[in-house]
């Protein structure tokens, strides 16, 4: 029994009704865990920031490097491709080699790649560095989910997961805000480069802190790597994700359509490979028993619907602001501030709701977000500028999303066995990332097709249609969430 466990056991044996001040060593452990959580969430924030921050900087990057549209799309999407396809692998490597080791390896890789991005002399180097950035993020992110589940208990775990969910929601939105501010600031004439270089000092601080604070050792019962499953899943996800993140820009050429169709039989092949590995007594990359965990599949599905609509709305609204209304990068970024405030508010207050109401709270959050999306669509339908209600409607969407993502993360892990935490975290994070890629592709295509020549009126009509469709997706997520277990223990 380690020292932290002993402290918790001592607290559990305290006399009922007693409320003594925490022992010095217990308080020290709480401070240590809080600092450790801050390091992990800092890494999560950076990883998610870089999934959206380049959207705002893309026009400036294209002009500065004189790059083609296809190359610029790879700069934007290469990160997401590597990130989404390797998340499950990153989770398994953490379970095999130690969560601390893989977290630090991924963080160092991400930081070094950020430096390479910021100093890139041409688009080819930038594309390669973005791919490496995505690999680093995929090695880092699943370890955070696993460490929270294994290190925290009870109310402390719920709080940690709430902060984690808030970081996810804020990272995606703040990427838009930060991108606009950094590009417009043009620090020392550096243009778009601070978008990447800002990660370097932050990453170094997080690495140094992580070396001091993250727990050592490997998880009990470390598993093999399952190379057949790894290869099959990576191919399947590449066939799916590459067209999703590049399709709307490339106008869906035939090879992308074939790739999407081919991903289905390859995913079926992955399932067959996993069964064969299990029959041989090996360790499948995604064990069947993990998917049978009560609540995991409905939680992942509800998260998929919620994040697909969220990402699709952010992308489409950003396009509407810049291309349709001709707003600056700064103005475009700042318009999302109420949304970020709402996400933080919802994520940090849902625990005050009684536990028996957590499942209906998720469905309610989806309905609230859907109401906000629909309101924005109604507000934008005439000239695309919206009225005084727009910030309030953005706030409503954010609060709804906060009431969805944070409880979902708690529910999805509630009944997962400690030995399966890494695999479950890989499933949840991969679901969220593929949802974002699919949401951007689907709703981005709807918006771009309806926007036509991007006049304010046409763009306003397009974002209104898109927002209404996103509202329907949010409601679908709410319906799926009703299949979650009603009681969490």
Buried (B, 14 or more C-beta within 10 A) or exposed (E): EEEBEEBBEEEEEEEEEEEEEEEEEBEEBBEBBBEBBEBBBBBBBBBBBBBBBBBBBBBBBBEBBEBEEEBBBBBBBBBBBBBBBBBBBBBBBBBBBBBBBBBBBBBBBBBBBBBBBBBBEEBEBBBBBBBBBBBBBBBBBBBBBBBBBBBBEEEBBBBBBBBBBBBBBBBBBBBBBBBBBBBBEEEEEBBBBBBBBBBBEBBBEBBEBBEEBBBEEBBEEBBEBBEBBBEBBBBBBBBBBBBBBBBBBEEBEEEBEEBBEBBEEBBEBBBEBBEEBBEEEBBBBBBEEBBEBBBBBBBBBBBBBBBBBBBBBBBBBBBBBBBBBEBBBBBBBBBBBBBBBBBBBBBBBBBEBEBEEBBBBBBBBBBBBBBBBBBBBBBBBBBBBBEEEBBBBBBBBBBBBBBBBBBBBBBBBBBBEEBBBBBBBBBBBBBBBBBBBBBBBBBBBBBBEBBEEBBBEBBBBBBBBBBBBBBEBBBBBBEBBBEBBEEBE
